[in-house]
Amino acid sequence: MLYWALIFFLVALVAALFGFGGIASGAATIAQVLFFVFLVLFIVSLIAGAVRRPMV
């Protein structure tokens, strides 16, 4: 998922470079949403792994 966020971020940068503002803002929004979904899933998996693993 982080891979796709980076791809959309690069698309947004290239579109902004060529002056396509609407496409750039749309791609940046998609990249931002994907990044935050990745971040939430990463934190949930860290917490689930810490809870499931017995303390030694």
PDB file of N, CA, C and O in Angstrom:
ATOM      1  N   MET A   1       0.827  -1.185   0.000  1.00  0.00           N
ATOM      2  CA  MET A   1       0.000   0.000   0.000  1.00  0.00           C
ATOM      3  C   MET A   1       0.872   1.249   0.000  1.00  0.00           C
ATOM      4  O   MET A   1       0.542   2.251  -0.634  1.00  0.00           O
ATOM      5  N   LEU A   2       1.970   1.176   0.707  1.00  0.00           N
ATOM      6  CA  LEU A   2       2.890   2.311   0.713  1.00  0.00           C
ATOM      7  C   LEU A   2       3.463   2.530  -0.681  1.00  0.00           C
ATOM      8  O   LEU A   2       3.712   3.667  -1.082  1.00  0.00           O
ATOM      9  N   TYR A   3       3.670   1.448  -1.416  1.00  0.00           N
ATOM     10  CA  TYR A   3       4.151   1.530  -2.791  1.00  0.00           C
ATOM     11  C   TYR A   3       3.188   2.349  -3.653  1.00  0.00           C
ATOM     12  O   TYR A   3       3.615   3.217  -4.414  1.00  0.00           O
ATOM     13  N   TRP A   4       1.890   2.071  -3.531  1.00  0.00           N
ATOM     14  CA  TRP A   4       0.905   2.796  -4.334  1.00  0.00           C
ATOM     15  C   TRP A   4       0.807   4.260  -3.918  1.00  0.00           C
ATOM     16  O   TRP A   4       0.578   5.131  -4.758  1.00  0.00           O
ATOM     17  N   ALA A   5       0.976   4.531  -2.646  1.00  0.00           N
ATOM     18  CA  ALA A   5       0.980   5.918  -2.185  1.00  0.00           C
ATOM     19  C   ALA A   5       2.143   6.679  -2.812  1.00  0.00           C
ATOM     20  O   ALA A   5       1.987   7.825  -3.234  1.00  0.00           O
ATOM     21  N   LEU A   6       3.302   6.042  -2.873  1.00  0.00           N
ATOM     22  CA  LEU A   6       4.452   6.685  -3.507  1.00  0.00           C
ATOM     23  C   LEU A   6       4.246   6.877  -5.007  1.00  0.00           C
ATOM     24  O   LEU A   6       4.654   7.896  -5.564  1.00  0.00           O
ATOM     25  N   ILE A   7       3.620   5.910  -5.656  1.00  0.00           N
ATOM     26  CA  ILE A   7       3.345   6.040  -7.090  1.00  0.00           C
ATOM     27  C   ILE A   7       2.417   7.225  -7.354  1.00  0.00           C
ATOM     28  O   ILE A   7       2.673   8.026  -8.252  1.00  0.00           O
ATOM     29  N   PHE A   8       1.338   7.340  -6.572  1.00  0.00           N
ATOM     30  CA  PHE A   8       0.415   8.452  -6.761  1.00  0.00           C
ATOM     31  C   PHE A   8       1.077   9.787  -6.421  1.00  0.00           C
ATOM     32  O   PHE A   8       0.771  10.805  -7.043  1.00  0.00           O
ATOM     33  N   PHE A   9       1.979   9.790  -5.441  1.00  0.00           N
ATOM     34  CA  PHE A   9       2.715  11.014  -5.119  1.00  0.00           C
ATOM     35  C   PHE A   9       3.597  11.431  -6.293  1.00  0.00           C
ATOM     36  O   PHE A   9       3.666  12.612  -6.633  1.00  0.00           O
ATOM     37  N   LEU A  10       4.266  10.465  -6.909  1.00  0.00           N
ATOM     38  CA  LEU A  10       5.094  10.781  -8.077  1.00  0.00           C
ATOM     39  C   LEU A  10       4.253  11.259  -9.256  1.00  0.00           C
ATOM     40  O   LEU A  10       4.660  12.162  -9.987  1.00  0.00           O
ATOM     41  N   VAL A  11       3.092  10.658  -9.441  1.00  0.00           N
ATOM     42  CA  VAL A  11       2.180  11.113 -10.499  1.00  0.00           C
ATOM     43  C   VAL A  11       1.749  12.549 -10.235  1.00  0.00           C
ATOM     44  O   VAL A  11       1.668  13.356 -11.162  1.00  0.00           O
ATOM     45  N   ALA A  12       1.472  12.870  -8.975  1.00  0.00           N
ATOM     46  CA  ALA A  12       1.080  14.233  -8.611  1.00  0.00           C
ATOM     47  C   ALA A  12       2.213  15.215  -8.884  1.00  0.00           C
ATOM     48  O   ALA A  12       1.975  16.315  -9.381  1.00  0.00           O
ATOM     49  N   LEU A  13       3.436  14.826  -8.564  1.00  0.00           N
ATOM     50  CA  LEU A  13       4.570  15.708  -8.818  1.00  0.00           C
ATOM     51  C   LEU A  13       4.779  15.956 -10.308  1.00  0.00           C
ATOM     52  O   LEU A  13       5.013  17.089 -10.729  1.00  0.00           O
ATOM     53  N   VAL A  14       4.694  14.902 -11.096  1.00  0.00           N
ATOM     54  CA  VAL A  14       4.882  15.043 -12.544  1.00  0.00           C
ATOM     55  C   VAL A  14       3.751  15.869 -13.157  1.00  0.00           C
ATOM     56  O   VAL A  14       3.993  16.711 -14.022  1.00  0.00           O
ATOM     57  N   ALA A  15       2.521  15.628 -12.710  1.00  0.00           N
ATOM     58  CA  ALA A  15       1.389  16.389 -13.228  1.00  0.00           C
ATOM     59  C   ALA A  15       1.508  17.863 -12.853  1.00  0.00           C
ATOM     60  O   ALA A  15       1.186  18.737 -13.658  1.00  0.00           O
ATOM     61  N   ALA A  16       1.966  18.142 -11.644  1.00  0.00           N
ATOM     62  CA  ALA A  16       2.151  19.535 -11.235  1.00  0.00           C
ATOM     63  C   ALA A  16       3.267  20.189 -12.037  1.00  0.00           C
ATOM     64  O   ALA A  16       3.196  21.373 -12.365  1.00  0.00           O
ATOM     65  N   LEU A  17       4.289  19.418 -12.346  1.00  0.00           N
ATOM     66  CA  LEU A  17       5.404  19.938 -13.130  1.00  0.00           C
ATOM     67  C   LEU A  17       4.946  20.365 -14.522  1.00  0.00           C
ATOM     68  O   LEU A  17       5.414  21.372 -15.054  1.00  0.00           O
ATOM     69  N   PHE A  18       4.035  19.602 -15.105  1.00  0.00           N
ATOM     70  CA  PHE A  18       3.543  19.915 -16.442  1.00  0.00           C
ATOM     71  C   PHE A  18       2.322  20.828 -16.431  1.00  0.00           C
ATOM     72  O   PHE A  18       1.797  21.164 -17.493  1.00  0.00           O
ATOM     73  N   GLY A  19       1.867  21.231 -15.264  1.00  0.00           N
ATOM     74  CA  GLY A  19       0.806  22.219 -15.176  1.00  0.00           C
ATOM     75  C   GLY A  19      -0.605  21.665 -15.126  1.00  0.00           C
ATOM     76  O   GLY A  19      -1.564  22.412 -15.321  1.00  0.00           O
ATOM     77  N   PHE A  20      -0.755  20.383 -14.871  1.00  0.00           N
ATOM     78  CA  PHE A  20      -2.085  19.790 -14.753  1.00  0.00           C
ATOM     79  C   PHE A  20      -2.503  19.829 -13.283  1.00  0.00           C
ATOM     80  O   PHE A  20      -2.324  18.850 -12.558  1.00  0.00           O
ATOM     81  N   GLY A  21      -3.052  20.943 -12.851  1.00  0.00           N
ATOM     82  CA  GLY A  21      -3.362  21.155 -11.446  1.00  0.00           C
ATOM     83  C   GLY A  21      -4.433  20.227 -10.910  1.00  0.00           C
ATOM     84  O   GLY A  21      -4.318  19.725  -9.792  1.00  0.00           O
ATOM     85  N   GLY A  22      -5.485  19.992 -11.702  1.00  0.00           N
ATOM     86  CA  GLY A  22      -6.576  19.122 -11.242  1.00  0.00           C
ATOM     87  C   GLY A  22      -6.120  17.694 -11.046  1.00  0.00           C
ATOM     88  O   GLY A  22      -6.465  17.056 -10.051  1.00  0.00           O
ATOM     89  N   ILE A  23      -5.352  17.196 -11.986  1.00  0.00           N
ATOM     90  CA  ILE A  23      -4.840  15.828 -11.886  1.00  0.00           C
ATOM     91  C   ILE A  23      -3.851  15.731 -10.728  1.00  0.00           C
ATOM     92  O   ILE A  23      -3.832  14.737 -10.002  1.00  0.00           O
ATOM     93  N   ALA A  24      -3.036  16.759 -10.559  1.00  0.00           N
ATOM     94  CA  ALA A  24      -2.046  16.751  -9.479  1.00  0.00           C
ATOM     95  C   ALA A  24      -2.721  16.745  -8.111  1.00  0.00           C
ATOM     96  O   ALA A  24      -2.301  16.014  -7.214  1.00  0.00           O
ATOM     97  N   SER A  25      -3.759  17.553  -7.949  1.00  0.00           N
ATOM     98  CA  SER A  25      -4.431  17.578  -6.648  1.00  0.00           C
ATOM     99  C   SER A  25      -5.174  16.274  -6.384  1.00  0.00           C
ATOM    100  O   SER A  25      -5.201  15.802  -5.248  1.00  0.00           O
ATOM    101  N   GLY A  26      -5.771  15.690  -7.406  1.00  0.00           N
ATOM    102  CA  GLY A  26      -6.450  14.408  -7.237  1.00  0.00           C
ATOM    103  C   GLY A  26      -5.484  13.294  -6.870  1.00  0.00           C
ATOM    104  O   GLY A  26      -5.768  12.494  -5.979  1.00  0.00           O
ATOM    105  N   ALA A  27      -4.345  13.236  -7.549  1.00  0.00           N
ATOM    106  CA  ALA A  27      -3.346  12.208  -7.248  1.00  0.00           C
ATOM    107  C   ALA A  27      -2.738  12.422  -5.862  1.00  0.00           C
ATOM    108  O   ALA A  27      -2.451  11.460  -5.149  1.00  0.00           O
ATOM    109  N   ALA A  28      -2.546  13.675  -5.489  1.00  0.00           N
ATOM    110  CA  ALA A  28      -2.000  13.956  -4.155  1.00  0.00           C
ATOM    111  C   ALA A  28      -2.986  13.549  -3.069  1.00  0.00           C
ATOM    112  O   ALA A  28      -2.579  13.044  -2.023  1.00  0.00           O
ATOM    113  N   THR A  29      -4.268  13.763  -3.302  1.00  0.00           N
ATOM    114  CA  THR A  29      -5.281  13.364  -2.331  1.00  0.00           C
ATOM    115  C   THR A  29      -5.320  11.843  -2.181  1.00  0.00           C
ATOM    116  O   THR A  29      -5.402  11.326  -1.067  1.00  0.00           O
ATOM    117  N   ILE A  30      -5.261  11.139  -3.293  1.00  0.00           N
ATOM    118  CA  ILE A  30      -5.249   9.670  -3.252  1.00  0.00           C
ATOM    119  C   ILE A  30      -4.009   9.177  -2.523  1.00  0.00           C
ATOM    120  O   ILE A  30      -4.091   8.251  -1.716  1.00  0.00           O
ATOM    121  N   ALA A  31      -2.859   9.787  -2.800  1.00  0.00           N
ATOM    122  CA  ALA A  31      -1.624   9.385  -2.127  1.00  0.00           C
ATOM    123  C   ALA A  31      -1.716   9.630  -0.628  1.00  0.00           C
ATOM    124  O   ALA A  31      -1.242   8.814   0.162  1.00  0.00           O
ATOM    125  N   GLN A  32      -2.316  10.739  -0.230  1.00  0.00           N
ATOM    126  CA  GLN A  32      -2.452  11.052   1.186  1.00  0.00           C
ATOM    127  C   GLN A  32      -3.371  10.049   1.886  1.00  0.00           C
ATOM    128  O   GLN A  32      -3.063   9.590   2.986  1.00  0.00           O
ATOM    129  N   VAL A  33      -4.481   9.711   1.261  1.00  0.00           N
ATOM    130  CA  VAL A  33      -5.412   8.736   1.844  1.00  0.00           C
ATOM    131  C   VAL A  33      -4.743   7.376   1.974  1.00  0.00           C
ATOM    132  O   VAL A  33      -4.853   6.732   3.018  1.00  0.00           O
ATOM    133  N   LEU A  34      -4.052   6.930   0.931  1.00  0.00           N
ATOM    134  CA  LEU A  34      -3.380   5.633   0.979  1.00  0.00           C
ATOM    135  C   LEU A  34      -2.303   5.613   2.056  1.00  0.00           C
ATOM    136  O   LEU A  34      -2.123   4.602   2.735  1.00  0.00           O
ATOM    137  N   PHE A  35      -1.586   6.719   2.215  1.00  0.00           N
ATOM    138  CA  PHE A  35      -0.548   6.767   3.237  1.00  0.00           C
ATOM    139  C   PHE A  35      -1.143   6.656   4.630  1.00  0.00           C
ATOM    140  O   PHE A  35      -0.608   5.930   5.468  1.00  0.00           O
ATOM    141  N   PHE A  36      -2.238   7.359   4.897  1.00  0.00           N
ATOM    142  CA  PHE A  36      -2.841   7.297   6.226  1.00  0.00           C
ATOM    143  C   PHE A  36      -3.471   5.936   6.492  1.00  0.00           C
ATOM    144  O   PHE A  36      -3.444   5.466   7.629  1.00  0.00           O
ATOM    145  N   VAL A  37      -4.035   5.294   5.478  1.00  0.00           N
ATOM    146  CA  VAL A  37      -4.555   3.933   5.656  1.00  0.00           C
ATOM    147  C   VAL A  37      -3.405   2.989   5.976  1.00  0.00           C
ATOM    148  O   VAL A  37      -3.521   2.139   6.858  1.00  0.00           O
ATOM    149  N   PHE A  38      -2.288   3.140   5.255  1.00  0.00           N
ATOM    150  CA  PHE A  38      -1.110   2.327   5.550  1.00  0.00           C
ATOM    151  C   PHE A  38      -0.632   2.549   6.978  1.00  0.00           C
ATOM    152  O   PHE A  38      -0.312   1.593   7.684  1.00  0.00           O
ATOM    153  N   LEU A  39      -0.584   3.797   7.402  1.00  0.00           N
ATOM    154  CA  LEU A  39      -0.115   4.129   8.741  1.00  0.00           C
ATOM    155  C   LEU A  39      -1.003   3.517   9.822  1.00  0.00           C
ATOM    156  O   LEU A  39      -0.499   2.985  10.811  1.00  0.00           O
ATOM    157  N   VAL A  40      -2.314   3.590   9.638  1.00  0.00           N
ATOM    158  CA  VAL A  40      -3.248   3.013  10.610  1.00  0.00           C
ATOM    159  C   VAL A  40      -3.100   1.494  10.658  1.00  0.00           C
ATOM    160  O   VAL A  40      -3.065   0.913  11.742  1.00  0.00           O
ATOM    161  N   LEU A  41      -3.014   0.854   9.508  1.00  0.00           N
ATOM    162  CA  LEU A  41      -2.859  -0.602   9.484  1.00  0.00           C
ATOM    163  C   LEU A  41      -1.526  -1.028  10.094  1.00  0.00           C
ATOM    164  O   LEU A  41      -1.451  -2.062  10.758  1.00  0.00           O
ATOM    165  N   PHE A  42      -0.488  -0.252   9.877  1.00  0.00           N
ATOM    166  CA  PHE A  42       0.818  -0.556  10.455  1.00  0.00           C
ATOM    167  C   PHE A  42       0.773  -0.473  11.976  1.00  0.00           C
ATOM    168  O   PHE A  42       1.302  -1.349  12.660  1.00  0.00           O
ATOM    169  N   ILE A  43       0.152   0.560  12.504  1.00  0.00           N
ATOM    170  CA  ILE A  43       0.057   0.723  13.956  1.00  0.00           C
ATOM    171  C   ILE A  43      -0.801  -0.388  14.564  1.00  0.00           C
ATOM    172  O   ILE A  43      -0.463  -0.922  15.620  1.00  0.00           O
ATOM    173  N   VAL A  44      -1.902  -0.736  13.907  1.00  0.00           N
ATOM    174  CA  VAL A  44      -2.761  -1.820  14.403  1.00  0.00           C
ATOM    175  C   VAL A  44      -1.999  -3.141  14.416  1.00  0.00           C
ATOM    176  O   VAL A  44      -2.124  -3.915  15.365  1.00  0.00           O
ATOM    177  N   SER A  45      -1.214  -3.408  13.377  1.00  0.00           N
ATOM    178  CA  SER A  45      -0.459  -4.656  13.347  1.00  0.00           C
ATOM    179  C   SER A  45       0.635  -4.667  14.411  1.00  0.00           C
ATOM    180  O   SER A  45       0.925  -5.720  14.978  1.00  0.00           O
ATOM    181  N   LEU A  46       1.245  -3.520  14.692  1.00  0.00           N
ATOM    182  CA  LEU A  46       2.233  -3.457  15.760  1.00  0.00           C
ATOM    183  C   LEU A  46       1.604  -3.739  17.118  1.00  0.00           C
ATOM    184  O   LEU A  46       2.160  -4.490  17.919  1.00  0.00           O
ATOM    185  N   ILE A  47       0.466  -3.151  17.372  1.00  0.00           N
ATOM    186  CA  ILE A  47      -0.227  -3.360  18.646  1.00  0.00           C
ATOM    187  C   ILE A  47      -0.694  -4.804  18.768  1.00  0.00           C
ATOM    188  O   ILE A  47      -0.560  -5.409  19.832  1.00  0.00           O
ATOM    189  N   ALA A  48      -1.238  -5.361  17.697  1.00  0.00           N
ATOM    190  CA  ALA A  48      -1.707  -6.751  17.728  1.00  0.00           C
ATOM    191  C   ALA A  48      -0.540  -7.705  17.948  1.00  0.00           C
ATOM    192  O   ALA A  48      -0.681  -8.697  18.662  1.00  0.00           O
ATOM    193  N   GLY A  49       0.602  -7.420  17.347  1.00  0.00           N
ATOM    194  CA  GLY A  49       1.772  -8.267  17.555  1.00  0.00           C
ATOM    195  C   GLY A  49       2.301  -8.174  18.968  1.00  0.00           C
ATOM    196  O   GLY A  49       2.764  -9.171  19.521  1.00  0.00           O
ATOM    197  N   ALA A  50       2.242  -6.990  19.564  1.00  0.00           N
ATOM    198  CA  ALA A  50       2.728  -6.818  20.929  1.00  0.00           C
ATOM    199  C   ALA A  50       1.795  -7.479  21.933  1.00  0.00           C
ATOM    200  O   ALA A  50       2.253  -8.028  22.935  1.00  0.00           O
ATOM    201  N   VAL A  51       0.504  -7.433  21.680  1.00  0.00           N
ATOM    202  CA  VAL A  51      -0.469  -8.030  22.598  1.00  0.00           C
ATOM    203  C   VAL A  51      -0.424  -9.554  22.507  1.00  0.00           C
ATOM    204  O   VAL A  51      -0.548 -10.240  23.521  1.00  0.00           O
ATOM    205  N   ARG A  52      -0.250 -10.079  21.310  1.00  0.00           N
ATOM    206  CA  ARG A  52      -0.290 -11.504  21.103  1.00  0.00           C
ATOM    207  C   ARG A  52       0.955 -12.216  21.602  1.00  0.00           C
ATOM    208  O   ARG A  52       0.883 -13.367  22.032  1.00  0.00           O
ATOM    209  N   ARG A  53       2.083 -11.550  21.549  1.00  0.00           N
ATOM    210  CA  ARG A  53       3.341 -12.148  21.946  1.00  0.00           C
ATOM    211  C   ARG A  53       3.475 -12.147  23.462  1.00  0.00           C
ATOM    212  O   ARG A  53       3.292 -11.099  24.082  1.00  0.00           O
ATOM    213  N   PRO A  54       3.792 -13.300  24.092  1.00  0.00           N
ATOM    214  CA  PRO A  54       3.956 -13.323  25.551  1.00  0.00           C
ATOM    215  C   PRO A  54       5.243 -12.614  25.962  1.00  0.00           C
ATOM    216  O   PRO A  54       6.257 -12.684  25.267  1.00  0.00           O
ATOM    217  N   MET A  55       5.184 -11.935  27.096  1.00  0.00           N
ATOM    218  CA  MET A  55       6.372 -11.242  27.606  1.00  0.00           C
ATOM    219  C   MET A  55       7.330 -12.257  28.214  1.00  0.00           C
ATOM    220  O   MET A  55       6.918 -13.131  28.976  1.00  0.00           O
ATOM    221  N   VAL A  56       8.586 -12.140  27.880  1.00  0.00           N
ATOM    222  CA  VAL A  56       9.602 -13.089  28.370  1.00  0.00           C
ATOM    223  C   VAL A  56      10.475 -12.407  29.392  1.00  0.00           C
ATOM    224  O   VAL A  56      11.392 -13.026  29.932  1.00  0.00           O
TER     225      VAL A  56
END
